[in-house]
Amino acid sequence: MGAAHVETLRTLESEGRVRLVSVADPFADRLAETKGALEGCGVRWYSDFEAMFREERGLDAVSICTPIPLHFRMTKAAIARGLFVYLEKPPVPTIQQLGELLALDRERKVAVGFQMIGSRLVRQLKRWRVDGSLGELRAIRVSAAWPRSDSYYQRAGWAGRVTLDGEPVFDGPATNANAHLVHTIMFLASEDMDGFAVPGEVEAELYRARPIESYDVAVIRGRFPTGVEFSCAVAHATEAHLPYRIELVGAKGRAWTGHNGDTVGNDLGLPIPPAPERDLFLISYRGFVEYAAGDRPRPYSRLEDALGYVLATNGAWLSSSGIGTIPAAHKRTYTQGDDGGFDVPGLAGWVQAAGGTGKCFSDLGVPWARRSRKVSLDGLRRIDFEPTKEAA
C-alpha cells in the first residue's frame, strides 16, 4: 500500500497539486531501491515518523498508510501538529479510539481513504436513493468473496490478528480488505447526498477457516433507525473469486453495482452513467488534496463519517461472541504455484445467498454455522477485543 500511495502522490505532483518532501519507513534495508529512487528526487527518508515530524517543520499534510495498529497513535500525533491527514482505511479498530480522534480533530482535517465513496457508479446509486427514483429505501445488500492466500497472511505480523502487542487490530475481510463495502452501506443508507448513516443494531457471525487469531468469514446484518435493513457477507476462505455486489432495494425497484464496481444497473429503466473511473485511489486522493487546499467543501470521507462503520464492526464482534472455527471436515487447502490457501466448499454460494437475502449463515442451514444475538449500538462507547483460541 505504501508503494500505491507514493505512485499516486507522484501523479498529483506531476499535476502541480502537491510536493512530496519526505517519507518515514523503518525498513530501509528492505526498500533500498525505493529509498534510492525517492532520495534521488530530493525526498527525505526517515526511519520513524516522530523524527520526521520533529525535523520537517514545513509539512502541510501527511498520508498514513501504515499497519492498522499504528493508525491511532500516528493520527493523534499528526492532529497535534495541525496537519491535514489522509488516513488509509480502516481508520481505527475500536469505537473508543475513534471517539478520541474525533474529539481531537476539531478542525476536521482528517480524511479516511475509503475510496469507493468517490466512485461515479456508487454515487449514482446514492443519487437514485436520494432523489426517490427507487421509492422508499427498504434494504441494502452486499456480498463478496475475495480469496486471500498464505502469502497474504505471511506478509506482516499483524495480518490475521485480533490484537498485537496489546494494540487492537481486528484484521479480517469486513474490517480490512472489504471494509470499503461496510462503509459504503453507511453512505448509501443516508438520505443526504454526502451523508453517512449510523445503524442502531447489528447481528453478526464471524468464523475462521484458516488457523489464525482473527476471522476470514463474516456475515453482518442490521437496521438503521429509519427502518432500512442491511446485510453484508464477505469471505477470504474461498478458492473462487466472487466479485462484490451492492444492491439497493426500494419500494419501486432495485438498483445495483456489480463486478467489483465495473457495472451499474437497475430494473426501472433509469439511465445508466458512463463507464466507471479506473483509478478510485487517485480520485479519493485528489478530493483530499482539493479539500486541504480549500478548493472543496469536504473530502469524500471524513473521520466522522466512519462512525457507522466502526460501530457496526465493533457490534459484530460483540454479537458473534468471538470467532467460530470451521471444522476440518468442512474445509480444504489448495495450491497455486508456490502459494496456496484455504477453501470452504460451498462458501461462495452461501456468501451470495446471505448477502442477497439478508439472512445469516445459520439461517441458511450452513452446517458449521452458529447463531448469534442482536446487539444495540446505542450507547456503545468502548470495546475490548479478547482473542479467542486459534484454530487447530
N, C-alpha and C positions, 0 to 999 in steps of 0.2 A: 504493500500500500504506500509505503514511503516513496518508492520509485514512481508510482502513479501520480502522487501529489507533486513531485518535482517536475515531472513531464508537463503536467497541467500548468504549473506556475511558470514554466518556461514558455508555454504558449501565450499566457497572459502577458508575460514580459515582452514577447515579440510584438504584442499589440499595444505596448506602451502603457499598460494598465497597472503593472506592479514592477518592483525590482526585488529580486531575491538576493538578500545580503548575507544570510547565514543559515546554517543548519546545525542541529545537535543530534548526535548519534554515538553511543558508546562503543560501537563495534567497527571502528575504523579499519581494523585488520581484515575483517571480512568484506569490506567495501572499498578496498584500495582503489579500484578503477573508478568508482563513483566519486570518491573523495578527490582523486586527482583531477577528474573532469570538472567538478564544481570549483575547486580551488583555481583551476586554470582560467575560469571565468570570473574570478575575483570574489567567489563566495567563501566566506569564512566557515571553518568547521570546528565545532566544539564537541567535547566528549560527554558533556552533560548540559541539560537545559538551564540549570541555575547559573552556571558560568556564562552561558550565552546571555541570559537576562542581565547579569551584572555588567558585562562588557559592552553589549550592544545598546547604547542609550538612545539611538535614533529610530528604534523599531516603531512601526505603526500597527502592525498586525502579526499574528502568529498562527501557524497551522499546527494542530496537534493530531498527528497521525501515528500514534503510539499504541502499545498494548492496552487493552481495556482497563486493567487495574491501575494504570498510571494516569488516566484521564482526569480523575477528581483532583489530585494534587497539582497536576500541571495547569489545569484550568484555573484553580484558585490563585496560583502564582501569576498567571497571565492577567487575570482580572485585577489583582493588586497592582500590577504595572500599568493599568489603564489601557491595555491593548485590545484591539478587536481580535476575536478568536474564531477561527474556523475549526470546530471540533468534530473529528471523524465520528461517525456513528459506530456503535451505540454510545450515547453521551456518557452516562454512568450507570452502574448496575442497580443502585438502590435509590429508593424514594427519599431517604434522609440525605443522601449526597446531593441529589437534585435540588432538594429544598434549600440546602445550604448555599449552593451555587446561585440559585435564583435570588436569594436574599442579598448576595454579594453583587450580582450583575444588575445593579440598579439602572445603569445607563443602557442596558440591552445591547451590549457589544458582542455577545456570544451567539454564533450561529452553529447549527448542527448539520453535518453533512449527510442528511437523508436525501439523496439525490433524486429520488423518484418524484418528489414534490414539484420539481421543475419540468417534468415530462409533459409535452404537449398533449399526449393522449390521456394521461392521468388527470390533467387539468380540464380536458374535455368532459371526462366523466363527472368531474366536480361541477362544471357548468350545467350539465343536464340535471344534476341533483339540485343545484341552487335555483335554476330558472323554472323548475316544476315540470320539465319535459317528461320525467318518469312518473309523475304523480307523487303522492306521499311516499317517502322512502321507508321501506319495511326491513330490509336486511342487506348486509354486506358480506359476501362470501369470498374466501381466499384459500388457495391451495398451491403447493409447490413441493416437489421432491428434487432436491439438488444433491447428488452424491458427493460425498467428501471422503477421500482416500486416506490410507495410512500416512502418507507424506504430509497431508494437511494437518493431521493431529501431531505429527512429529516435528513440525516446523518451529514450534515455540513452547516454552514450558507452561504457559498459561492456557494453551489450547485444550479444550475439553475439561476444564476445571470449573468448580463452583467457587473456590477461594484459592488464593495463592499468597503464602506468607502473611496470612491474616487479612489480606485485602479481598473484597468481593470481586468476582469475575463473572460468574453465571454465563459461561460460554455455551452456545447451542444455536440451533437454526433460528428460533424465534427471537433470540437475543444477540445475534451477530449477523450471520450471512443473510438471513431473511428478515432481519429487524426492519428493513425498509417496508415490508409488507404489513407488519403490525402497525407501524407508524402511519402508513398510508390509509389504513382503516380509520384512524382518528381524523385524518384530513377529510376524507370523503363523508364522514358522519356529520361534520359541522354544516350548519346552514349558511355560514358566511364564506365567501369565496376564498379568503385567505386564512380562515379559522381552522381550529383543531378542537374536536370534542373530547370529552373525558368520560369514560364509561363508569357506570355506577356499580356493576357487579361482573364477575367473571367466574368461569368454571373451566378447569383445565386438567389435562392428563399429560404427564411428562414421563418418557421412557428412555432407556439406553439399550441399544443393541451391542454397541462397541464397549469393551471393558475400560470405561472412563469414569471420572468422578461425576461429570455433569450428564446432560441428556443429548440425544441425537434424533429424537422423535417427539413431536408435540402436537396437541390439538388444544386450541383455546377458543372458547365461545363466551359471549357476554351480551350485555344490554346497556344501552345508553339511557340516561334519564328521559329522553324524548320517546323511548319505546323502540327505537331502532335496534335490531339484533345484529350481531356479527359472529362470524366463525373464521378461524384460521388454522389450517392443518399444514404442517411443514415437517420435512424429514431429510436427514442426510444418510440414513441407513438403507439406501436402495442402490442397486446397480444401474437401474434405468433412470434416465433424467425425465422429470415431469415439469415442463415449463410452468412458471407461475401464471395464475389466472385470478383476476379480481372482477367480481360481478356485483353490480348493484341491482337490487330487486325492489321495484316500485309498484305502486297501485296500478299504474297504467302499463308498465312493461319493464323490460330488463335492458341493461347496458353492461358492457364488459370490455376489459383489455386482457389479451392473452399472448401466448407465445413469447413469454418473458418481456412483455411490453412492446412487441413489434406490431401488434394489431389492435384495433378497437372496433367494436360493433354494437348493435342494438337490434331489438325486434320491433321497433316502432317506425322504421324508415327515416330516422333522423340523419342529416348529412354527416358524412364521415370526414374528419380533418385529414390533412396531408400526412404523408409518411412520418414516422417519429424521427426525432433527432438521434444521431448516432452517439453523441458524447454527453450523457447526462451529468457526468462528473464535471466537465468543463462548464456546462450551463449553471450548475449549482455554485461552482466557484465564482463564476462571473457575477452571479447575483449577489454573492457575499462582498466581492470587491466593490461593486457599484454601491452597495449599502454603506460600506465603510467610507467610501468617497463622498457620500451624501447625495448620490445621484439616484437613489432608490429608497422608497419609504421603509422597506423591510427586506431581510433575506428570505429565501424560500421557507426556511425552517429555523425558528429561533429556539433558544434554550427552553423557554416557557412552553413552546409547542410540543415538547417531548413529555409533558406531564401525563397525558393519557397513555402513551407508550410505556413509560416506566411503571405507572400504576397497574396497567394490565399485565405486564410481565411479572411484577412482584406479586400480584394477586394470583397469577398462575402457579407460582411456587407454593404459596400457601394452600391453594385449592388442591393441588396434586398431592400434598403431604409428602413431599420428597419425590424421588425418581424411581419408577418401577423398572426392574430388569427384565428384558425379554428373554425367556428361557432358551437354552441352546437348541432345543428341538425345533424352534421356530425361526432360526436364522442360519445363515451360511456365510462363508467367506468367498471372495473371488479375487482373481489376479488380473492385472492389466499391465503387461510388460514387467517392469521392476517394481510396480506399485500394486496395490490391492485395496480391498475394503470389505465392509460388512453389508449384507443384503438380507432383508426380511421378506421372504416370498409373499406376494400379495399386498405389500405395504403401499406401493404406489397407487393401487386401486382404492385402498382404504383411505388414503390421504385425499384423493379426488372426491370420494364419496362423503367423507367427513366435512371437507371444506365446502362442498357444493350443497349439502343438505342442512348444515348447522348441527349435525349430530356428533357426539364424541365417539371414539373407537369402541368404548364399552357399549354404547347404544347400538352399534353395528354388529355386535356379536363377535368381535375380534377375539380370538381365543386367549391371548395373553393380556388383554386389557382389564383394567380395574377401575371401578367407579370412583369419582372424586366428589367434591362438595362445592356448592356455590359460596363465593366469598364476596362480601360487600366491600367496596373500595372507599366508601365514605369514612373519613377519619383515619385512613391508613397513612401513617406518617413515618413508620420505621419498619424495617425488616432485617432479620439476621439470618444469613444463609449458614446452615449446618450441613456439610457434605454427608451424603448417605454412603453406605458401603459400596465400594466398587464392584462391578460385575465380575463374576468368575470367568 
